[in-house]
Amino acid sequence: MTPREVVLAAIRFENPPYVPWNVGFTVKPAEILARHFGSKNLQPFIKNHLGDLKSPTRDFVEETPGMFRDAYGVLWDRTIDRDIGTPCEYPLREPMLKGYSFPVLRSKEDKYRELKASSPGLAVRFSIGFSLFERAWTLRGMENLLMDFVARPRFVHELLDAICEHNLQIIEWGLQFDPDIVHFGDDWGQQRGLIMGPRLWREFVKPRLKRMYGRVREAGKVVSIHSCGDVDELFDDLAELGLNLFNPFQPEVMDIYALKKKYHGRLAFHGGLSIQRVLPFGTPDEVSAETRRLIREIGRGGGYIFAPAHDVPGDVPLENILAFMEVLKNQPGFREVTWPS
């Protein structure tokens, strides 16, 4: 089998020969690993199972040191957080779309074909990034958008419809590269419950997800979502909409072991290793033990791709990263997989 075949077998609950993985890193641990391995190219050492293609609108331009403008006109401060940063200037200062234009999908076919060709044997994931609620609040501001939900619902419907139409264009653009997975980013959760609550989520967010997920499923591709926080009350809705793979599956905010049993055969999961407790504060032995438990209990019967419950943050010791990687690579069946040379 190839890594791609192992990933797809896991998502389809076909009991793959081992639990596949795909691990992301924030800037600091990526730099630490690059020094440790002597290369900025971590893939030969990490052996991630997904090859990523990103939306053509996920460009950032540094305007002044540490200040980046994205393709949607949002200004991000990365002077402290060097990864995503903090939005500090929003294009929709007033609740109206008049005068605002979404970015044009510029042609990057050569770059994308090169990226896909560089990942033979891997499952290809086309990632849209901030896809709906997150796109709306980064355009409008979080506090403004949450007030708009109640005070200006007509505007919110107009805004989310416009974002959805834009995303459908991005989906069509990405499908030309024949990815295996189309991945959406859209954080709806807090440490306890939904940011906007289930009633407003079902009124404003769910109808647009139905259109976007529906187009991906119509194309025969896997639908994946990244949504941080305590959002498991939406899992029935998401399964109904056609979601296949949920990430990041945070153990601090949901009972991941019970949920894997409940949704086995309906939802596959990607994530699960604690980044708030075990990974930053545990010993390497504790990290190894929890990794083995995730593989044994959640990986049983497929439906699971291992990862920490977010990109590895900067407070995680190198020894703990190496600990979970060693467990992953020592799984029975891993050595039988054919990796691209």
Backbone torsions as a table, in degrees:
resi	resn	phi	psi	omega
1	MET	NA	154.8	172.4
2	THR	-97.0	164.3	174.8
3	PRO	-55.6	-38.3	177.6
4	ARG	-58.6	-45.6	-178.7
5	GLU	-65.5	-35.0	177.7
6	VAL	-66.6	-44.0	178.6
7	VAL	-60.4	-49.1	-177.6
8	LEU	-66.5	-34.8	175.6
9	ALA	-63.8	-40.0	178.6
10	ALA	-64.2	-45.9	-178.3
11	ILE	-63.9	-31.7	-179.1
12	ARG	-89.2	6.4	179.5
13	PHE	60.1	41.8	-177.1
14	GLU	-102.5	21.6	175.0
15	ASN	53.4	69.0	-178.7
16	PRO	-64.6	165.5	-176.7
17	PRO	-67.7	-18.7	175.0
18	TYR	-160.4	171.1	179.0
19	VAL	-84.3	118.0	177.6
20	PRO	-73.6	169.8	-179.8
21	TRP	-145.8	157.6	170.5
22	ASN	-151.2	113.0	-170.1
23	VAL	-116.1	130.3	174.6
24	GLY	-105.1	157.3	-178.1
25	PHE	-132.7	138.6	169.7
26	THR	-74.3	177.9	-171.0
27	VAL	-59.9	-47.7	-173.3
28	LYS	-63.4	-53.0	178.7
29	PRO	-64.7	-30.7	175.9
30	ALA	-62.7	-39.2	177.8
31	GLU	-67.3	-39.3	179.4
32	ILE	-64.7	-43.5	179.0
33	LEU	-66.2	-37.4	178.7
34	ALA	-62.2	-40.1	177.1
35	ARG	-67.8	-39.9	-177.8
36	HIS	-64.9	-44.6	-176.9
37	PHE	-89.6	-12.0	-179.6
38	GLY	75.5	25.0	-179.3
39	SER	-158.8	141.6	173.6
40	LYS	-76.8	-19.5	176.3
41	ASN	-83.0	101.0	-174.4
42	LEU	-86.3	-14.9	-173.0
43	GLN	-57.2	-41.4	179.3
44	PRO	-60.4	-22.8	-178.1
45	PHE	-98.5	-36.5	-176.4
46	ILE	-84.2	-35.5	179.3
47	LYS	60.8	45.1	173.7
48	ASN	-59.4	150.1	-174.8
49	HIS	-98.3	-4.6	179.9
50	LEU	-114.7	139.8	170.7
51	GLY	-106.9	123.1	-170.0
52	ASP	-96.9	132.3	167.1
53	LEU	-114.8	130.2	-175.6
54	LYS	-107.0	152.9	178.6
55	SER	-53.8	143.2	179.1
56	PRO	-68.4	-4.9	178.8
57	THR	-100.5	8.7	-177.6
58	ARG	-95.4	48.1	179.1
59	ASP	-100.9	144.3	174.5
60	PHE	-127.7	138.3	178.4
61	VAL	-119.0	126.5	179.7
62	GLU	-78.2	115.0	-177.9
63	GLU	-87.8	-43.5	173.1
64	THR	-137.6	164.5	-176.2
65	PRO	-52.0	119.0	177.7
66	GLY	83.4	-3.4	-178.2
67	MET	-115.2	120.5	-172.6
68	PHE	-121.3	135.9	176.6
69	ARG	-103.1	127.9	178.2
70	ASP	-89.5	177.3	-175.0
71	ALA	-67.4	-15.3	-178.6
72	TYR	-96.6	1.0	177.5
73	GLY	93.7	4.7	179.8
74	VAL	-84.5	135.5	177.1
75	LEU	-96.6	130.0	-176.8
76	TRP	-116.8	133.1	177.2
77	ASP	-94.6	112.1	178.7
78	ARG	-112.6	25.4	-179.6
79	THR	-71.4	-24.3	177.5
80	ILE	-110.7	-59.9	176.1
81	ASP	-86.0	108.2	-175.3
82	ARG	-84.1	-0.3	-177.9
83	ASP	-91.9	-86.0	177.7
84	ILE	-86.7	-46.2	-176.6
85	GLY	92.9	-171.6	-178.9
86	THR	-121.1	125.5	177.8
87	PRO	-67.1	136.2	-177.1
88	CYS	-132.7	1.2	177.2
89	GLU	-150.7	120.6	-173.6
90	TYR	-109.8	133.9	-177.8
91	PRO	-66.1	-35.9	-176.2
92	LEU	-96.1	76.2	-179.4
93	ARG	-68.4	-28.4	177.0
94	GLU	-113.3	154.0	-178.0
95	PRO	-76.7	70.0	177.5
96	MET	-157.5	147.3	178.7
97	LEU	-93.4	-13.4	-178.0
98	LYS	-56.2	126.6	178.9
99	GLY	92.2	-7.6	179.6
100	TYR	-100.3	139.5	178.0
101	SER	-126.6	133.2	174.6
102	PHE	-72.4	153.7	-177.9
103	PRO	-64.0	145.8	176.6
104	VAL	-77.1	140.4	-179.8
105	LEU	-79.5	89.7	-178.8
106	ARG	-67.0	151.0	-177.8
107	SER	-74.3	127.3	174.7
108	LYS	-136.7	33.6	-173.6
109	GLU	-56.6	-44.3	-177.2
110	ASP	-61.4	-44.5	-179.9
111	LYS	-62.2	-43.2	-175.8
112	TYR	-71.1	-37.1	176.7
113	ARG	-65.5	-36.6	178.0
114	GLU	-65.3	-42.3	179.1
115	LEU	-63.6	-43.0	-179.5
116	LYS	-66.6	-39.2	179.8
117	ALA	-66.6	-25.3	-178.9
118	SER	-80.3	-6.3	-177.6
119	SER	-122.4	46.2	-179.7
120	PRO	-64.1	141.0	179.1
121	GLY	87.1	-12.6	179.0
122	LEU	-94.4	156.7	172.3
123	ALA	-76.4	127.1	-176.3
124	VAL	-89.9	125.9	-179.8
125	ARG	-116.0	118.3	176.2
126	PHE	-93.1	118.4	-172.4
127	SER	-108.1	127.7	-179.2
128	ILE	-89.6	-27.0	-178.3
129	GLY	84.5	-147.6	-179.4
130	PHE	-58.2	111.1	-166.1
131	SER	-108.3	-23.5	-178.9
132	LEU	-152.3	-84.2	179.1
133	PHE	-58.6	-45.3	180.0
134	GLU	-65.1	-37.9	177.1
135	ARG	-64.6	-39.6	-178.9
136	ALA	-65.3	-46.5	-176.3
137	TRP	-73.8	-29.1	176.0
138	THR	-70.9	-24.8	174.8
139	LEU	-78.8	-35.3	-169.9
140	ARG	-107.2	-24.6	-170.8
141	GLY	99.1	136.2	-175.0
142	MET	-59.9	-51.0	-177.2
143	GLU	-62.3	-42.4	-179.9
144	ASN	-62.7	-44.4	-177.5
145	LEU	-65.4	-41.8	179.7
146	LEU	-63.9	-36.3	174.6
147	MET	-69.6	-35.2	178.0
148	ASP	-62.2	-35.7	178.2
149	PHE	-52.1	-38.4	-176.1
150	VAL	-94.2	-44.2	-172.0
151	ALA	-89.0	-26.9	-174.9
152	ARG	-136.9	58.3	-176.0
153	PRO	-60.8	-32.5	179.8
154	ARG	-62.9	-41.3	177.3
155	PHE	-64.2	-41.1	-179.3
156	VAL	-63.4	-41.8	176.6
157	HIS	-61.1	-41.7	178.9
158	GLU	-63.5	-45.0	-179.1
159	LEU	-64.0	-46.7	-178.2
160	LEU	-68.8	-33.4	174.4
161	ASP	-63.0	-42.1	-179.8
162	ALA	-65.3	-41.9	178.2
163	ILE	-64.1	-42.4	179.6
164	CYS	-60.7	-45.4	179.0
165	GLU	-61.6	-41.5	177.2
166	HIS	-61.8	-44.3	179.6
167	ASN	-64.3	-35.8	177.8
168	LEU	-62.8	-34.8	174.4
169	GLN	-65.9	-40.9	178.7
170	ILE	-64.3	-41.3	178.6
171	ILE	-59.4	-47.0	178.9
172	GLU	-60.6	-39.9	178.8
173	TRP	-60.7	-44.5	-177.9
174	GLY	-71.6	-32.9	-177.1
175	LEU	-64.6	-21.0	180.0
176	GLN	-66.1	-16.1	179.5
177	PHE	-97.4	8.1	174.3
178	ASP	53.5	54.8	177.1
179	PRO	-72.3	162.5	173.7
180	ASP	-84.2	-33.5	-173.6
181	ILE	-130.8	138.8	168.1
182	VAL	-112.2	121.7	-169.7
183	HIS	-113.2	128.4	179.3
184	PHE	-109.7	144.7	172.0
185	GLY	-112.1	129.7	-179.2
186	ASP	-167.6	88.3	-179.3
187	ASP	-69.5	121.3	177.5
188	TRP	-111.9	-11.4	-168.0
189	GLY	-108.5	158.2	168.1
190	GLN	-111.0	-175.5	176.1
191	GLN	-63.8	-26.9	174.9
192	ARG	-133.2	105.1	173.5
193	GLY	81.0	-179.3	-176.7
194	LEU	-82.0	149.0	178.4
195	ILE	-62.5	-43.7	-175.6
196	MET	-105.3	-2.9	-178.9
197	GLY	82.1	156.0	-174.4
198	PRO	-66.6	-34.1	-177.6
199	ARG	-64.9	-48.3	-180.0
200	LEU	-68.9	-34.8	176.7
201	TRP	-59.9	-44.6	-177.6
202	ARG	-71.1	-28.3	178.6
203	GLU	-77.5	-43.9	-170.2
204	PHE	-100.9	-39.5	-172.2
205	VAL	-91.2	-47.6	-172.0
206	LYS	-55.8	-45.1	-178.3
207	PRO	-60.7	-33.5	179.5
208	ARG	-77.1	-34.3	174.5
209	LEU	-61.7	-38.0	179.6
210	LYS	-57.6	-41.2	179.6
211	ARG	-69.7	-45.0	-176.2
212	MET	-70.6	-48.5	179.3
213	TYR	-63.3	-38.0	-179.5
214	GLY	-60.5	-39.8	179.8
215	ARG	-66.3	-39.2	179.4
216	VAL	-66.9	-44.0	179.0
217	ARG	-65.9	-36.0	177.3
218	GLU	-59.6	-33.6	179.5
219	ALA	-82.3	-0.5	178.0
220	GLY	78.7	23.2	-177.4
221	LYS	-106.9	160.8	176.9
222	VAL	-77.0	136.6	175.8
223	VAL	-100.2	125.8	-179.1
224	SER	-127.0	143.3	177.6
225	ILE	-132.2	139.5	167.4
226	HIS	-107.0	119.1	177.0
227	SER	-144.2	108.8	-177.7
228	CYS	-70.3	156.7	169.5
229	GLY	97.7	-172.5	-175.7
230	ASP	-84.4	85.8	-173.9
231	VAL	-122.6	12.2	-174.1
232	ASP	-65.8	-16.1	174.9
233	GLU	-66.1	-11.1	178.9
234	LEU	-97.8	-1.5	-172.7
235	PHE	-61.5	-37.5	177.5
236	ASP	-64.1	-42.5	177.4
237	ASP	-61.3	-44.4	-176.6
238	LEU	-66.4	-40.4	176.4
239	ALA	-63.3	-39.9	177.0
240	GLU	-60.8	-36.6	-178.3
241	LEU	-76.5	-11.3	178.6
242	GLY	104.5	10.9	177.1
243	LEU	-63.8	138.6	177.0
244	ASN	-103.8	-38.6	-168.4
245	LEU	-135.5	123.4	-179.6
246	PHE	-110.7	135.9	178.1
247	ASN	-137.7	143.2	18.5
248	PRO	-105.5	-2.2	172.2
249	PHE	61.6	69.4	-169.6
250	GLN	-87.4	119.6	-177.9
251	PRO	-70.1	-20.2	178.9
252	GLU	-72.3	-23.0	-172.8
253	VAL	-118.5	-4.1	178.7
254	MET	-153.0	155.3	178.4
255	ASP	-83.5	90.4	-171.5
256	ILE	-66.4	-31.2	-179.0
257	TYR	-70.5	-41.6	177.7
258	ALA	-69.0	-38.6	-178.6
259	LEU	-68.1	-36.3	177.0
260	LYS	-60.5	-42.0	178.4
261	LYS	-66.4	-42.9	-177.0
262	LYS	-63.7	-40.1	-172.8
263	TYR	-105.5	11.3	178.7
264	HIS	-58.7	127.9	-176.7
265	GLY	91.9	-13.6	180.0
266	ARG	-113.4	-42.6	179.2
267	LEU	-132.6	132.2	170.3
268	ALA	-95.0	158.0	-174.7
269	PHE	-128.1	149.1	-178.8
270	HIS	-135.1	112.9	-178.2
271	GLY	136.6	-145.1	169.2
272	GLY	108.5	-27.7	-178.7
273	LEU	-83.9	124.7	-173.6
274	SER	-59.2	125.3	172.7
275	ILE	-102.8	-1.4	177.9
276	GLN	-99.0	-20.7	-177.0
277	ARG	-130.1	-72.5	-169.3
278	VAL	-62.0	-51.4	-171.9
279	LEU	-67.5	-44.3	179.8
280	PRO	-81.5	-30.4	-169.8
281	PHE	-114.2	-11.2	178.5
282	GLY	-80.0	167.8	173.0
283	THR	-82.5	163.5	174.8
284	PRO	-55.4	-36.8	178.2
285	ASP	-64.8	-38.9	178.9
286	GLU	-68.4	-39.2	176.7
287	VAL	-62.7	-43.8	179.3
288	SER	-62.6	-42.2	-178.6
289	ALA	-64.3	-42.2	-179.9
290	GLU	-69.6	-35.6	176.3
291	THR	-62.8	-44.5	177.9
292	ARG	-62.8	-38.1	178.6
293	ARG	-65.2	-42.8	178.0
294	LEU	-60.6	-44.6	179.2
295	ILE	-62.4	-44.6	-175.2
296	ARG	-69.8	-46.1	-171.2
297	GLU	-94.2	-44.4	-178.0
298	ILE	-86.8	-30.4	-179.5
299	GLY	-77.7	-12.9	-176.5
300	ARG	-61.3	126.5	176.1
301	GLY	78.9	12.5	-179.4
302	GLY	82.5	-170.8	-179.7
303	GLY	81.3	19.1	-176.2
304	TYR	-150.1	133.2	169.0
305	ILE	-118.8	123.1	-176.7
306	PHE	-72.4	144.7	168.8
307	ALA	-171.5	157.9	162.5
308	PRO	-60.4	160.2	-174.4
309	ALA	-77.6	27.5	170.3
310	HIS	170.7	173.2	171.3
311	ASP	-53.9	138.9	-175.9
312	VAL	-58.7	121.7	-177.3
313	PRO	-80.5	174.1	-172.0
314	GLY	-73.6	-9.9	-178.3
315	ASP	-96.2	11.2	-178.7
316	VAL	-92.4	125.6	178.9
317	PRO	-66.3	147.7	177.5
318	LEU	-54.5	-40.8	-177.8
319	GLU	-59.4	-33.3	-179.2
320	ASN	-75.6	-33.2	175.0
321	ILE	-65.7	-46.7	-179.8
322	LEU	-63.7	-29.8	-178.9
323	ALA	-66.3	-47.7	-179.0
324	PHE	-73.0	-30.0	177.4
325	MET	-65.7	-37.9	179.3
326	GLU	-63.7	-42.2	178.7
327	VAL	-62.7	-44.5	-178.7
328	LEU	-60.1	-45.7	-174.9
329	LYS	-75.4	-14.8	178.6
330	ASN	-95.4	10.1	176.8
331	GLN	-66.6	138.1	172.5
332	PRO	-58.5	133.9	179.3
333	GLY	100.6	-22.4	-177.9
334	PHE	-64.2	-38.6	-176.6
335	ARG	-69.4	-14.5	-178.6
336	GLU	-85.4	-9.3	-176.7
337	VAL	-78.4	140.6	179.0
338	THR	-89.1	114.1	-179.8
339	TRP	-97.2	146.0	178.0
340	PRO	-63.5	140.6	-179.7
341	SER	-82.9	NA	NA
